[in-house]
Amino acid sequence: MLMGYVDWVARLAVAAVFGLAMWGKVVDLAGTRRSLAEFGVPGRWVRPAAFALPAAEAAVALGVLLAWSAGWAAGVAGFLLLVFSAVVGGLLSRGRRPRCACFGAAAGTPISAWVVARNAVIAVPVGIALWGSWTREAVPGVPVDHAVGLAALAVVAATLVWQGAVVRSLRLQLDEKVRRELGPEGLPVDAVAPEFDLPATGGGRGTLDGALAAGLPVAVVFVHPGCRPCEDLAGELPRWRQRRAGAVTMLVIGSGAVDANAAWAAKHGVGDILVQDGNEIAARYRVRGAPSAVLVTADGRIGAPVAGGPLAIRDLLATRAGARSRPTG
């Protein structure tokens, strides 16, 4: 009976994933066509592929739930995952990162190694469903009410996941639009530095006011775990922090998931860093890339133009940090 539940849950998971992927593509066919073109599909095949791909995903989502078709549906699912992973790997090896519209263009983000890892995770229930279809014609031992209840939960979970992905993608697009409309990079020197309150990788939260409480200028350094120049910078951050101790407070702000930033900081010995969801704090400071740094004087004002890149950040810390007078009275 236990294996019956495992088999049924695996089939529901496959149906939810591929049904979600199908729905995301169907509701935005124009975005799906753009994504296929970015992935290198020849122009004359883009339109047919935009219909064929969600049709195949719909067939998998339905077929994996039926006893007589679960085997071939799981096989098709595995084939699609394998082909897509190979395409993504090839694009990444050539330095290309088109937006992945796997679950619809509205939830699309640039491809990364995470896409291949995600496909490997999805392959687990696909494999279980394929194995189950070989060992039994139906799913025995699962009462009808339990099967229906699990199916309803799968639908609700898939809907929530899709909505969450859409919201996250829209937030990132809004951040990008804000950065484009901000004008020249960086706030004017002597402008009041925007306050922020962000979660820290070590627990708790961090604020600009808290960093300024030491009475020193604050170097706000923006990084991103997936950024190669940030990897180059990371090895120097602990050394810079030690050399400039007593002259400037270094505050590192990452972006994305807190756990990913915590792993990145631990790997490079950076210590505790703050984490923004997308680029909301960088946008307030008119910072458009990573790594970048902004010097905030001890009285809470912008002390220098934005420093972009490791060399500019090193120069900022060496020649500008601590050079401006501290507040009086």
CORTA-V196718 format. One record per run of one state. SS is the DSSP state (helix for helix, strand for strand, loop for the rest). FROM is the first residue (numbers start at 1). TO is the last residue. If there is no record, write none. Layout:
ss = [SS/SS]
from = [FROM/FROM]
to = [TO/TO]
This chain:
ss = [loop/helix/loop/helix/loop/helix/loop/helix/loop/strand/loop/helix/loop/strand/loop/helix/loop/helix/loop/strand/loop/strand/loop/strand/helix/loop/strand/loop/helix/loop/strand/loop/helix/loop/strand/loop/helix/loop/strand/loop/strand/loop/strand/loop/helix/loop]
from = [1/2/27/29/39/43/64/70/94/99/101/105/108/109/111/113/136/144/182/192/193/197/201/205/208/213/217/223/228/244/248/256/258/269/274/277/280/285/292/297/301/303/307/309/310/321]
to = [1/26/28/38/42/63/69/93/98/100/104/107/108/110/112/135/143/181/191/192/196/200/204/207/212/216/222/227/243/247/255/257/268/273/276/279/284/291/296/300/302/306/308/309/320/329]
